[in-house]
Amino acid sequence: MRNTDSVVGSALYSSRPRERRALRLSQSLLALLFLNFLTTFGNLWPSALIVPGARIGPEFVALWVFILALVALFGHVGRRASLFLTLLFVLISIGRYAEVTMPALMGRPLNLYWDAPQLPRFLSVASQDLSGWQIAGIIVAFIAGMWLLGRMIRIAIETLSRHAAPAALRSPIALLLTVASLALLTASALKVETGVTLVASPVSPFYLRQADILLNALLPARRAQALPPSPPLNSDLGALAGAEVKVLFLESYGAITYDRDDMAHAIGPARERFAQAAGAQGRQVLSGFVRAATFAGASDLSHLSFLSGLDLSDPLRHDLLLETKRKTLLDAFEQAGYRSIGLYPSVSWDWPEKAFYDFDHYLDGPSLDYRGPRFGLWWLPDQFAMARVDELFPPGPAEKPRLLFFPTMSSHIPFRPTPPYQPDWGRITSDQPFSDEASREALREGTGWSDLLPAYIRSIDYTFQWLSGYQALPQARESVLVLLGDHQPASRVSGPGSNWDVPVHIVTANPMIADRLRRLGLQDGVEPKRRPLGHISALGPMLLSVFDSGEDPVAGPGRKVAGDH
């Protein structure tokens, strides 16, 4: 009996160390895989979700080698070192998420200098439909998620330092694998094909890029070099012969509406009806493409690029420009006797930047006094805004001609609910702009972020519907209408790898202006050849030359156009 008990006890004693070793091995492998995952995951396009990567993370290998070195030198990883590594890896995880998710959602990399100040405004708008308890729940969930992430990283690092590193230092195979990982990282840095294939892109350049942007913004020497000289913005606008100019930046109107067959097929008829409505009034439509200064957001970069003649794709340039007293197209028009009107129905907060633009008249959403139903996050219909500005500042023949600058918003993400079109333009500014049935039908869509493509198509279709109706209205004064996109829609709509091109349509009854536009590369109709004319910053100065009484925009400043008088 004693012999039997002794054998059983010995077996149990010998099996427990094996079980403990197996458990520690399993924990170490999970910790290794988890930390590598945090530096290699990708995006489940076009959502905010992530998917595991199948490569080696450079920051993970660096962490592992650092832990090995600490254990080899001191026998353990101290508490402070463990906390430091945990915080560092939390930042690496956040950087990785931002780097792979922003291009999927917005089509462009994150720019902390520009995007961080915009975040409170975005959250304020996006949370309009949420109740207090829902907002509180999201905040609590975010805090809990960040705490859980930090806790899991801390446990994984401690597991490696207590179990994996000591075992690896005694294992030639583990050390060989570590050396092989370092060799792959070196091969990847040298652009050797094997290394590039097996090693994920590092996260650290993301933070280095953000730091460089901030240094450009904060250091006077760098700031002075960041903003190039402004181009000449001079024109007597004589070719306009007193006609008004209306510049409408169509929100999220991108070249994708031509490039994708499904979009082109759905939106094409609305564009053709717009051209027909203009033609019925004796006007010509000429179209082309330009390269926007932004993608999927930050519309101001395109707006001010157009007005200033400067490429403001770098947000730092935009902000530096706001601190100057540089001239813009608005100054050229005001000097020629025009009154400038800034129509910003999307703005419902104090907008300090308007001081730089210095419009003669500035109208935001609340000042328009819209009394109809609210349509989603961007609640004021573009049709109403256009009708209202004509009501507040009538384009009478005895008044100064107007330069209208109008960034629209009904086609802003999430693109729904789409307002109904009101054929009776006299009713759109009344207390009941739409019938109850039309309002109910439009509001039935609700505000949602899923299935954005059909909502986007409807919003662009609506835009050309009300523009067609506006073309058919009797005009107290002839005008040149400039329609251009501010940027492509978010990547969830435009797709991966989309370019930054946007359409431009110019409507005019002036044959000399139309001829000049053709010679600059714009084409008749609303289906131009798919070749961009250049950056959007070149379009504003180009139009000033087109509108000048005698300057040939093709031959250059001071060169007369044959037949121009």
N, C-alpha and C positions, 0 to 999 in steps of 0.2 A: 504494500500500500504506500509506504513511504517512497519507494522507488518510482511508483506511478506519479505521485504528487510532484516529485522532484523533476520528472521528465516534462510534465505539463507546465510547471512553473518556469522551467528553463525555456520551453518553447514560447511561452507568453512573453518572457523577458526579451528573447531574441527578436520576436516579431514587432514589439513596440518601437524599438529604434528604427526598424525598416518602415513602419507606418509613419513615424515622425519624419523620417527623411523623405518619404514619398509626399507627405503633406507639405513640407517645406519646399520641395521641388515644384509641386503644383502651384503653391502660392507665388514662388519666384517667377515661374513662367507666366502666370496671369499678370503679375506686376510688370514684367518686361513687355508683354503684349499690350497692356493698357497704356503704358507711357509711350510706347512707339505709336500706338493708335492716335494719341493726342497730337502727334506731330506729322501725321500722314493722311488723316481723313480727307475725303473730298466732299463735294456738294451733290446732293440729289437734285439736279437741275429740273425745273427752275424754282425750287422751294427753298425754305430756310433749313431743311433737314440735311443731315450729313450721312455719308456712307464710309465704311472702312476702306483704308488704302492698303495696297499689297507691297509697299516698298519700305525701305529703311529711312527713318527720320534722322537727319543730321543732329538735331538738338538732343534727341534721345541717346544717340551714340556718345555725344559729348557728356551728357549726364552720367551715363554708365561708366565712362572712363574716369570721370571726376570722382565718383563714388569709389571705384576701385583704388584710385590713388589715395584717397583719405583713409580707407581701411588698411591699405598697405603701410601707410606712414604712421597712423595713430591707433589702428586696431578697431576703429569705429567711426561713425559719422555723428558728430555732436549735435545737440539739440538746436543750437543756433544755425548751424550749417543746414540741418534738415528743414528748418523753417524757411531759410533763405531759398533753398532749392524748390521748396513747395510753392512759394510766392512767384518765383521765376517761372516755374512750369505752368502756373495758372495764367500768367501773362502770355506765355508761348501758346497755350491752348486758345486763349481769346484772340491772339493775333492770327493764328491759323484759321479760326472760324471767320474772322472778318475778311481775310484774304481770299478764301474760297467762296464765301457767301455773297459778298457785295457784288462781284461781277455777275453772279447768277441772278440776283434780284434787280440790280440797277444797271448792269452792263458796263460798269466802270469800277476801278479800284477805290477803296476808302481813302479819303483825304481828311485826316482828323482836324486840320486847321480850318477847313471849310465846313465839314459835316457836323462836327461837335456843336458849334453854335446853332446849327439848324435843328438839332435834335429836339430841344424843348418845344419848338414851334410845330414840328412834325407830330410829336406825341400829343400835343394839345389838339391838333386837328383830327388825328386818328382816333382819339378817345372820345370824340363828341357823342357817339352813339352808345357809350358804355356807362353803366351805372356806377355809383360810388363803390359799391361792394365788389364789382367786377374789377375796377381799377386797383382796389386794395388787394384783391386776390392775385392779380398779375404781379404786383410789387412783391408780395410775400413769396410767391412762387419763384420769382427771379432771385431774391435773396437766399431762399432755401437751396435753389439750384447751384448758386455760386458757392455756398457753404459746403454742399455735398461734393462738388467738384474738388474744392480745396482739400476736404477730408480724405477723399479717395486718393488724391495725388500724394498726400502726406503718408498714408498707409503704404502705398506702393513704394515710395522712396525708403521708408523704414524697413520694409520687407527686403529690398535689395541690399541695404546696408548691413542688416543683421544676418541674413541667410545666404543670399545669392553671391554677394561679393566675396565673403570669406571662402565659400566653396569654389568660386571661380579662380581665386588666387592659387588654389591647390590643384586645379585641373588644367593640364596642358591643352586639352581640347577647347575649354572655355576661353583660355587666353588666345589660342589660335583663331577662334571665331571673332574675338574682339579685334585682333590685328587685321583680320580679313575685312571687318566692317570699316575700320579706319582706312584701309586701302581703297575700298569702294568709294568712301567719301572723297578721298584725294582724286580718284579717277573722275568722279562727278564734277569736282571743281575744275578739273582740267578738260572737261567736256569730252571725256572718253565715252564712247557709246554705251559700254557695259555699265559704267557708273551712272550715267544719266538715266538709263533704263531702270536700274534697281534702287536708286536713291531718290527720295522725295525732295521737292524744292524746299530749301530752308525757310524758316519763319523769320529769322533775325533780320534779313533785308527789309522786311515790312516795317519794322520799328526803326531801322536806320533811315528808311525813306521818309517816315513821318518826322523823325528828328531833323532831317535835312530841311524839310518844308518849314518846320517851326523856326529853325535858325535863319532861314531866308526871311521869315516874317519879322523876327525879333532883332536881328543884328543890322544896325544902320548901314554898314558897308554893303551887305548883301541886298538890302532893300533898295539901295540906290541903283544897283545894277539890274534889278528885277523888272523894272518898268521901262520899256523902250520908248523912243520919241513918238509923238503922235503924228499921223500923216496930215497933210493939208486938208482942211475941211472948209473949202471956200466955194461958193456958187452964188450967182445972182438969181438963180431959179427962174430966169426969164422964159425958158421953154415951157414952163407950166402955164404961163399966161393967166395967172391968178387962180388956177385950179387948186383945190385942196388936195392934201395927201393924207391918206389913212393907212397907217402901218399896223397890221394885225398879226401878232405872233400867235399862231394856232398851237395851243398846248398839245404836246406829245404827237404832233403831226410829223411823222418821219418817212424816210424813203422806203421803209418796209411796206408801206401801203402800195408801192409799185413793185417791190422786189418779190413779194410773196404772191403767188397766183391767186390764192383764196381771198386775200385782202383786196388785191387789184380788181378781181371780179366783183366783189361785194361793194367796193367804194367807187369804182370807175363810173357807174351810171350817175351817181350824185355829182361827181366832178363834171361830167359832160352836161348835165342839166344846168350847172352853174355857168359853164361857158356859153351855153345857149341863151341863158337869161341875160348875160352881159352882151352877147351879140345882138339880141333883140333891141337893146338900147343904143346900138351903134358903137359899142366898145369892143376892143380886142383884148384877148387874154394871151399873154406870153409866159412861158414857164421854163424852169430849169431846176438844178439842184446846187446847193452849197453845203459846205462842211460845217456843222454846228460846233459850238465851243464846249458842249457838254453832252452827256448821255443820260437820259431817263430822269433827270432832275437838275436842280441848280439852274433854273431857267435864266436867272439874272446874268449868268456868264454869257449867254448868247445875246440877250437883250443889249447889254452894254458893249459887247464886241461890235455889234451892228452900229450902234450909235457913235462909238468912239473911233472906229477904224483900227482898233488894237485887238490882237488875238489874246483873249482872256481865258483861254482854256486852263491856264494855271490860275486857280482862285486867288493866289497871293497877288497877282497882277490886278485882279478886279478890286481887291480891298485897298491896294495902294492907290489905284486910280481914284477911288472915292475920297481920298485924303487930299487930292489936288484940286486945282481950278482949271483943269484942261477943258478945251472946247469940245463940243460934240455936234452931231447933226442938228440937235435942237437949237443950238446957238446960230447955226447958219440959216435956219428957217426964220428964227426970230429977227435976225438982222435984215432979212429980206421982207419983213412986214407981216410975217405969219404969227398967229397965236398958238402956242403949244398946249395940248391937253393930254395929260396922263390919265388913262382910264384903267384902274386896277381893281376890278370887282372882287378878286380873290383875297385882297388884303382887308382884314378886319381888325388890325392892331396898328399901333404907332409904327411908322416905317421911317426911321431917321435917314435912310439912304436917299429919300426923295429930295433932300437938300442939295445933293450933287446934281441931280437931273434938272432941278429948278424949272419945273413946268410953270407956265402961266396959270394953268388951272390943274389941280390934282384931285381926282375923284377916287375914293376907295369904296368898298362894299357898303358900309353903313350910310355914306353920304348920298347913295343913289336912291334910298328910301323904297326898297322893294317890299311889296306887301303881299305877294303871292305865296304859294306853298314852297317850302324849302326842299330842294332836291339833293339829298345826300350831304356829304362832307363839304362839297363846293356847291352851295345851295342856290346861288343866284344865276339864272340862265343868261348865256351870252347874248341871246336875242334881245332880252330886256335891257341889258347894259348898253347895247348899240343904239336901241331906240331911245333910251333915257338920255344919253349924252347929246343926241340931236334935239331933244326936248329942252334940256338945260342950256345948251349953247347952240341955238339955231344957226344953220349955215346960210344966213341971209346974204344977198348980193351986196348990201351996204356994209356988212361986217368985214373985219379982217379975215382972210382965208385961214382955215384951221389946219394944223398938223396934229392929227390924232395918233397917239401911241397907245395901243390896246392889247395887252397880253390876255388872251381869252382863258377860260378855265373849265368850261363844261366838258371838255375832253381830258380832264385831269384824272389820274388814277385815283380811285378804282373804277372810273368811267361810268358809274351807275349811281342812282337812277338817271336815265337820260331825260331831260325836260321835253315836254311835247312842243311841237312847233305851232305857233299861233299865226295863221295867215292874215288875221286882222291886226296890223301893226299898231293901229290906234288903240287897241284894247290891251296890248302887252304891258303898257305902263299904268293900267288902271288898278283898282283895288282887287279885282278878280280877273287876272290875266288869262286864265284858262277855265274851261268848263269843269265842273266837278268830276264828270266822267273821265275827261282827259287827265286830270290830276291824279285820280285814283289809279288809272291804268299805268301811269308813269311811276308812281310811288310803289306800286305792287312789286317792282323789281327789288326794292330795298338796297341797302349798301352792303356789298360783299366783296371779298378779295379772292374768291375762287372763280375759276372759269373766266378770266379777264378778257380773253380774245374776242368773244362775241360782243361783250360790253364795249370794248374799244372800237370795234367796227361800227356799232350803233352810234357812238358819240361822234365819230368823224363824219358819218353820214348826216347826223343832225347838224353838224357845223356847216356843211355845204348846203343843207336844206335852207337854213335861215339866211346864209349868205346869198343864195339864189333869190330868195324873197326880197332881200335888201336891194339887190341889183335892179329888181323890177319896180322899186318905188320911184316916184318922181323926185328929182333932185333939184333943189334951189340953186345949186352950184355944182359944176362939174368937178370931178375928183379923180385922182389916181389912187387906186387901191393896191396896196402891197401886202400879200399874204405869204407868210413863211413859217415853217415849223421852228420851234425853239430847240427841240431835241427829239430823238427817237423815243418810242415808248419803252417802258421797263423791259428788261431782258425776258421776263416771263411771257411777254407778248412778242417781242421782236425776234427772240431766239438767240442761241449762243453765237458769239463771234460776229454780231451785226456791226456794220460801220456806223459812222456818225453823221451821215448825209441826211439832209432834210429838203423837201421841195420848196420852191418859191414860185408864186404866181403873181403877175403884175397885170392889172386891168386898167386900160386907158383908152380914151376916145381920141387922143392926140396922135396923128400919124407920124409926126416927126419923132416923138418919144418912142413909139413902137418900133420905128426903123432903127433908132439908136440901140435899143435893147436887143434887137435881132443881131446887129453887128457885134454886140458884146457876148453873144452866145446863147441868149434865150430863144426859145422856139415857139411858134404859134400853137395855141391850143393848150390842153392840160395833160398831154402825154408826151413830154419831152424825151429826148435821148438820155439814156442813163449815164451821164458824164457830168460830174460836178464842175461848176464854174470856178471854184476856189473856196477859200475860207469865208465864213459869214462876215468876218471883219472887213473884207474887201467889198462887200455888197453896198454898205452905206456910202462910202466915198464914190463908188461907181455910180450910184443913183444921183449924187450931187452933180457929177459931170454930165449925166444924161439930162438933168433938169436945167443946166446952165444955158444961157441964151446963145452962146456961140462956141462953146468948147466941144471938141470932138473927143468922145470918151475912148475911141479906138486909137486915134493918132496921138493923143496925149494932151496935157495942159497947154492952152494957148493956141492950139491948132484948130482952125475953123472947119466945119463940115460943109462940103460942097452943097450948095442949095439952101443952107441955113441962113436966115436973115433975122 
